[in-house]
Amino acid sequence: MAWEVRGHRQVYYRSRRQGDRVVKVYVGHGPLAERAAKLDAEVRARREADRQEARRMEATLEPLDVLRAEAEDGLRLLTLATFFAGGLHQHKGQWRQRRRRWNVDLAQ
Amino acid sequence: MWIWHSEDGSEREIEWVLENGEVVWRLHPLGTADRKREAKMSQPVTEDKVKEDKAVAMQPDRQKPKAMPTPLQATVELVRRGHRELLPQLRQLLKQQPDVFQYVGDLGRQAERAWVDMLGGEDDLLKESVILYADELKKSLAGPNATPLERLTAERIAACWIEIEYHRAWLVQHPQADGSKTAQLHEKRFEAAHRRMERTMMTLASIKKLLPRTIEVQLLQKPTVTSPVESIIGSKVNGEQPPVSNGQATVQATAAMTTHTPINRLNGSMNGHHNRFAALEPTGAK
């Protein structure tokens, strides 16, 4: 978004992406262009506030994520250990009971 | 025999060595990176080198070195890779470390409490209601006679549920924010929490289905224990019905297990079983 000088007056352009390119779209000059520029500035401010709110929210939730991740890691380790200790094995992501060889497994 | 190589804190190797010195396996064999590091370590240390290393170490975005794996982590990893000979050791480790369950449970509860605070805000009634509902959810998911692992998994599911509810509540309360970055963030986290909850529920189902369960039964017996002879004498003297003897004692099974005192049916003593088969054996035989 920019004001540019064309001849003896200032005109307002909007930038818009068309595919890979950014193109300028002529909006106008005078009071109409000033109102459009004001509206664009408000939209930009709203977007920036939204971005800041999202960043603030991320920062608030980050310690909770750390706690959750630690608890999940611990639980995952304990689950794996208990499954293996219970004689299970993983076959293509699915937990299965290992076929029992009575003369070998019971001796352990 | 375990051998841990951690001379400078960066080397992480675990070996299983037999008594005769033969290396059975190695968790982290020396690779190219390790050899490069060894070659680097063998170079003479200069002041410039020390300054350079310090500057690298002080970089803010430098990743922290990974923590040493605990014996439980290392054993699980090796069993996962197919070393079934370590299963007895793994069982032993699980028995020896009940505090791991406690630690993981504490972490889970902290996370849950933090999510409840986020969800409830200043509303104490809402927070207490959520906590009560989550407790009910945990109990119903874990079921009666739940093992510590089942309880922990149920707690995780409840924590995921609270997280889901938080994001859902935010999205419902802010309809005007639809399409904004913040709304996208909450939607993304809502879906991630939902996936996590589904995964944890599947794990709980696997635990309940596949792991062997020990169901403990409590035998409640009347404390009035008299020998059959005494009961007969008593009934004759007083002319009343004899009390229920130990042989016909009513047995009531409940879920909670405290202690079961064995009662000898022959002499009525509660001090323990009298091994009739041992009495038949010759004195010297073992």
Interface residues (C-beta under 8 A of the other chain):
Chain A: D50 R51 E53 A54 M57 E58 T60 L61 P63 L64 L67 R68 E70 A71 E72 G74 L75 L77 L78 T79 L80 A81 T82 F83 F84 A85 G86 G87 L88 Q90 W95 R96 Q97 Q108
Chain B: L72 Q73 T75 V76 V79 R80 L87 P88 L90 R91 L93 L94 V100 F101 Y103 V104 L107 G108 Q110 A111 A114 W115 M118 L149 L152 T153 R156 A159 E163 A177 S180 K181 T182 Q184 L185 H186 R189 R196 T203 S206 I207 L210 L211 P212
